[in-house]
């Protein structure tokens, strides 16, 4: 049996982070396997082009579809008209009756694409990867508040409930749902009443770190103006309050008082001005790099002594996988996204923040970072164990094999 796999993502900030890493790892691995699957990497709502462009790159056909020209619309969701336009653009690839077409969606905003695909003749299947848990995002993990409003959803009218209702519709329309987090799979499947045979947990996978082309590490230190004697703590990701960066910066300030030989490097775009107040007095020991290329990020993973990731809400995290793959000792919060990836005192230092107020959590972070820096042999053991887990359980090859099975099973 032959398959066309149409992997669809919308242009936007998310492509610079987790969804972009997921797309790159999965499509490249699928395309490198048996030739029973033809992979199309489709970017929709592109604002960088005026007409459809198609480029063959290796075994992947990359198609860019421009955003609809409607200057009066602020709607981020894909309209029915635009969904039909996408299918019309792809029509030449959909006509072979002996080929199964798999549409792999990655956002609740793409619900209308699923609806239109299901109206097409032929054997077309839709798979949806849930990269973001809407209830956890909108209600900041407050299940009691969410359930209170969810039970009154027929009487309520707010944007959060409406978006979650849209997601329930998407989950009912698609053939298979991929969850990146087993805790989310359990909660969402129960609330949305998703049958067991319609959902599957597939953790993110990362290519081998051995393939990275590293920079000259000493030259990178000089470029970032970090003295050789300083220990480097590294954060990579969006520079946003919901990633816990204000707590991290305050914790680092406490750490710096005991270990002034430390340096915090924060990699990522977004507005750094919102965090300037937290680095007053330690400006020379904190570096915001902005967005940098992947090779330089990989070099920083090798250069750093400690990886720090203070987020309290994640579905999964490619940054964590990258740090694990490079053997970087980690300090993270004990959240559900990391339950299947990291074990406390075995492959990471996990801070049990439940029941702590903000100040207590900041102190716990400072103490944990200090402990690992003061015990480098122990930190190195954590990093080695994390690297072992990444290379044996969280590779892009494993992820692609499981996803391929989802595509095949969706036809059964």
C-alpha positions in Angstrom: 0.0 0.0 0.0 1.2 3.5 -0.9 0.6 6.6 1.2 0.8 10.3 0.7 1.5 12.1 4.0 0.5 15.8 4.1 2.1 17.2 7.2 0.4 20.6 7.7 1.5 23.5 9.9 0.6 27.2 9.9 3.3 29.8 9.7 3.9 31.5 13.0 6.1 31.7 16.1 5.4 28.1 17.0 7.4 26.9 14.0 10.5 28.5 15.5 10.1 26.3 18.6 8.5 22.9 19.5 6.2 22.4 16.5 9.0 23.3 14.1 11.4 20.8 15.8 8.6 18.1 15.7 8.0 18.8 12.0 11.6 18.6 11.1 12.4 15.5 13.1 9.3 13.6 12.0 9.1 14.4 8.3 12.8 13.9 7.7 12.7 10.5 9.4 9.5 9.4 7.6 11.1 10.4 4.2 14.2 8.5 4.9 12.4 5.2 5.5 10.8 2.8 3.1 9.5 4.5 -0.1 5.9 3.4 0.7 5.2 6.9 2.0 5.6 10.1 0.0 6.0 13.1 2.4 4.7 16.6 1.7 5.7 19.3 4.2 3.0 22.0 3.8 3.2 25.4 5.4 -0.1 27.3 5.2 -0.9 31.0 5.9 2.5 32.0 4.7 3.0 35.8 4.7 6.4 35.6 2.9 5.0 34.6 -0.5 2.3 35.8 -2.9 1.6 32.6 -4.7 1.9 28.9 -4.1 5.5 27.6 -4.2 6.7 24.0 -4.4 10.2 22.7 -3.9 11.5 19.2 -3.8 14.1 18.8 -1.1 15.6 15.3 -0.9 12.6 13.0 -0.5 10.3 15.7 0.8 8.1 18.0 -1.3 7.8 21.3 0.5 4.8 23.4 -0.4 4.2 27.0 0.8 0.6 28.3 0.5 0.1 32.1 1.0 -2.2 33.4 3.7 -5.7 34.4 2.4 -5.9 38.1 1.4 -8.4 39.4 3.9 -7.1 42.5 5.6 -10.3 42.9 7.6 -10.0 39.5 9.3 -8.2 38.9 12.6 -9.4 35.3 12.8 -6.4 33.0 13.4 -8.5 29.9 12.6 -8.6 28.4 9.1 -11.8 29.4 7.4 -13.9 26.8 5.5 -13.1 28.7 2.2 -9.3 28.6 2.9 -9.5 24.9 3.8 -11.2 24.2 0.4 -8.5 26.3 -1.3 -5.8 24.1 0.3 -7.5 20.9 -0.9 -7.8 22.4 -4.4 -4.1 23.2 -4.5 -3.3 19.7 -3.5 -5.8 18.1 -5.8 -3.2 16.8 -8.3 -1.8 14.6 -5.5 -5.1 13.2 -4.4 -6.4 11.5 -7.6 -4.6 8.1 -7.5 -7.2 5.6 -6.2 -4.4 3.2 -5.1 -2.8 5.8 -2.7 -4.1 6.5 0.8 -3.9 10.2 1.7 -2.9 11.0 5.3 -3.5 14.6 6.5 -1.4 15.2 9.6 -2.7 18.3 11.4 -1.0 20.1 14.3 -3.4 22.8 15.6 -7.0 23.2 16.7 -7.1 26.1 14.3 -7.0 23.6 11.5 -10.4 22.0 12.3 -12.0 23.1 9.0 -9.3 21.3 7.1 -10.3 18.1 8.8 -13.9 18.8 7.9 -13.2 19.4 4.3 -10.9 16.4 3.9 -13.6 14.1 5.3 -15.9 15.3 2.5 -13.5 14.3 -0.2 -13.9 11.1 -2.3 -11.3 8.4 -1.9 -9.5 7.0 1.1 -8.4 10.1 3.1 -7.5 9.9 6.8 -6.8 12.7 9.3 -4.3 12.5 12.2 -4.1 15.2 14.8 -1.1 15.8 17.1 -2.1 17.7 20.3 0.9 20.0 20.9 -1.0 22.2 23.4 -3.5 21.3 26.0 -6.0 24.1 25.7 -7.7 23.6 29.1 -4.3 23.7 30.9 -3.2 26.7 28.9 -6.4 28.7 29.3 -7.0 27.8 33.0 -3.3 27.7 34.0 -3.6 24.1 35.1 -6.6 24.8 37.5 -8.7 21.7 36.9 -11.4 22.7 39.4 -12.0 26.1 37.7 -12.0 24.5 34.2 -14.4 21.7 35.2 -16.8 24.2 36.9 -17.0 26.2 33.6 -17.0 23.1 31.4 -20.0 21.7 33.2 -21.8 25.0 32.5 -20.6 25.3 28.9 -24.1 25.5 27.4 -24.8 28.6 29.5 -21.4 30.2 29.2 -20.0 32.2 26.3 -16.3 32.9 26.6 -13.4 32.5 24.2 -11.7 29.8 26.3 -14.7 27.5 26.3 -15.5 28.1 22.7 -11.9 27.2 21.7 -12.1 24.0 23.8 -15.4 23.1 22.2 -13.7 23.6 18.8 -11.0 21.1 19.9 -13.6 18.6 20.9 -15.1 18.9 17.4 -11.7 18.4 15.8 -11.1 15.3 18.0 -14.4 13.8 16.9 -13.7 14.4 13.2 -10.2 13.1 12.9 -9.3 9.4 12.7 -6.4 9.3 15.2 -5.1 11.6 17.9 -1.4 11.6 18.9 -0.7 12.8 22.4 2.8 13.9 23.5 2.1 13.6 27.2 0.4 10.6 28.8 -1.2 12.7 31.5 -2.9 14.9 28.9 -4.0 11.8 27.0 -5.7 10.5 30.1 -7.4 13.8 31.1 -8.5 14.9 27.6 -9.7 11.5 26.6 -12.0 11.4 29.6 -13.4 14.9 29.3 -13.8 14.7 25.5 -15.0 11.1 25.6 -12.4 9.9 23.1 -12.4 6.1 22.5 -9.3 4.3 23.6 -8.7 3.0 20.1 -8.6 6.5 18.7 -5.7 7.9 20.7 -2.1 7.0 21.2 0.8 8.4 23.2 4.0 9.0 21.2 6.7 10.9 22.9 8.8 13.4 20.9 12.0 12.1 19.4 15.3 13.9 18.7 18.0 13.0 16.1 21.3 11.8 17.4 23.4 14.6 19.0 26.4 13.0 17.4 25.3 14.6 14.1 25.8 18.1 15.3 28.5 20.2 13.8 30.0 22.0 16.7 31.5 25.5 16.8 34.9 26.2 18.4 33.8 26.3 22.0 36.5 28.7 23.2 35.7 31.1 20.4 32.0 30.9 21.4 32.9 31.9 24.9 34.8 34.8 23.6 32.0 35.8 21.3 29.5 35.8 24.3 32.1 37.5 26.5 32.0 34.8 29.1 35.3 34.3 31.0 36.8 30.8 30.9 36.5 30.3 34.7 32.8 30.9 34.7 30.3 28.0 35.0 27.5 28.4 32.4 23.8 27.8 33.1 21.8 27.6 30.0 18.1 28.2 29.2 16.7 27.8 25.6 13.2 28.6 24.6 10.7 31.5 24.4 11.4 34.4 26.6 8.1 34.6 28.3 6.8 34.9 31.8 4.8 31.7 31.5 8.1 29.8 31.0 9.0 30.8 34.5 11.9 33.1 33.6 11.2 35.7 36.2 11.6 33.0 38.9 14.7 31.7 37.2 16.3 35.1 37.1 15.5 35.8 40.7 16.9 32.3 41.7 20.0 32.9 39.7 20.6 36.2 41.5 20.5 34.3 44.8 22.8 31.7 43.4 25.2 34.3 42.1 25.7 35.7 45.7 27.2 32.3 46.6 28.8 31.5 43.3 29.8 34.7 41.5 31.7 32.5 39.0 28.5 31.6 37.3 26.9 32.9 34.1 23.3 32.5 32.9 22.8 32.4 29.2 19.2 32.7 27.8 18.7 31.7 24.2 15.5 32.7 22.4 13.6 35.6 20.7 10.8 37.8 22.1 11.1 40.9 24.2 14.0 40.9 26.7 13.0 44.3 28.2 10.3 42.6 30.3 13.1 40.9 32.3 15.6 43.7 32.7 14.5 44.5 36.2 15.5 41.1 37.3 19.1 41.4 36.3 19.9 44.7 38.0 23.3 44.3 39.7 24.2 41.2 37.8 24.1 42.4 34.2 27.7 41.2 33.6 26.7 37.6 34.5 23.5 37.3 32.4 23.5 37.1 28.6 20.4 37.2 26.3 21.6 35.9 22.9 18.3 36.4 21.0 17.5 33.8 18.3 20.6 32.0 17.1 21.1 29.1 14.6 20.9 25.5 15.6 24.6 24.8 15.3 25.4 27.5 17.8 22.7 26.2 20.1 24.2 22.7 19.9 27.6 24.2 20.7 26.1 25.9 23.8 24.8 22.6 24.9 28.4 21.3 24.9 29.7 24.4 26.5 27.2 24.7 29.3 27.6 23.1 32.8 23.9 23.0 33.7 20.6 23.1 31.8 17.7 25.0 33.4 14.1 24.9 32.3 11.7 26.5 34.8 8.4 26.1 32.9 5.4 24.9 34.8 3.2 24.1 31.8 4.5 22.0 28.9 3.0 19.2 26.8 6.5 18.0 26.0 9.8 19.8 25.3 12.2 19.5 22.5 14.6 21.7 24.4 14.7 19.1 27.2 15.3 16.3 24.7 18.2 18.3 23.1 19.8 18.9 26.5 19.3 15.3 27.4 20.9 14.1 24.2 23.9 16.3 24.8 24.4 14.9 28.4 23.6 18.2 30.1 22.7 18.0 33.8 19.2 19.4 34.2 17.1 21.3 36.8 13.4 21.3 36.0 10.1 21.5 37.8 8.3 18.3 38.6 5.5 18.6 36.0 3.5 15.9 34.2 5.3 16.6 30.9 8.5 15.2 32.3 7.2 12.2 34.2 8.0 9.8 31.4 11.2 11.5 30.4 13.1 12.3 33.6 13.4 10.7 37.0 14.5 12.7 40.0 18.0 12.1 41.2 18.5 9.6 38.4 18.4 11.7 35.2 17.6 15.2 36.5 17.1 17.3 39.5 13.3 17.8 39.6 11.9 20.4 42.0 8.7 19.4 43.7 7.0 22.8 43.6 3.5 21.6 44.7 2.5 23.5 47.8 5.3 26.1 47.5 4.6 29.8 47.2 6.6 31.7 44.6 9.3 32.8 47.0 9.8 29.2 48.3 10.1 27.9 44.8 12.7 30.5 43.9 14.8 29.5 46.9 14.4 25.8 46.0 15.7 26.6 42.5 18.7 28.5 43.8 19.5 25.7 46.2 19.2 23.0 43.5 21.4 24.8 41.0 24.0 25.5 43.7 24.0 21.8 44.8 24.7 20.5 41.3 27.4 23.1 40.7 29.1 22.2 44.0 28.9 18.5 43.1 30.0 18.2 39.5 30.6 14.4 39.7 26.9 13.9 40.7 25.8 16.3 38.1 27.8 14.5 35.4 26.1 11.2 36.4 22.7 12.8 35.9 23.7 14.1 32.5 25.0 10.7 31.4 21.9 8.9 32.5 19.7 11.5 30.7 21.8 11.0 27.5 21.3 7.3 27.7 17.5 7.7 28.0 17.4 10.1 25.1 19.4 7.8 22.8 17.5 4.7 23.7 13.9 5.9 24.2 13.4 9.3 22.6 14.9 9.2 19.1 13.3 10.6 16.0 13.5 7.1 14.5 11.4 5.6 17.3 8.9 8.5 17.0 8.6 8.1 13.2 8.1 4.3 13.5 5.3 4.7 15.9 3.7 7.5 13.8 3.9 5.4 10.7 2.0 2.7 12.6 -0.7 5.3 13.5 -1.0 6.2 9.8 -1.4 2.5 8.8 -3.8 1.7 11.7 -6.0 4.6 10.8 -7.0 2.8 7.6 -7.8 -0.5 9.4 
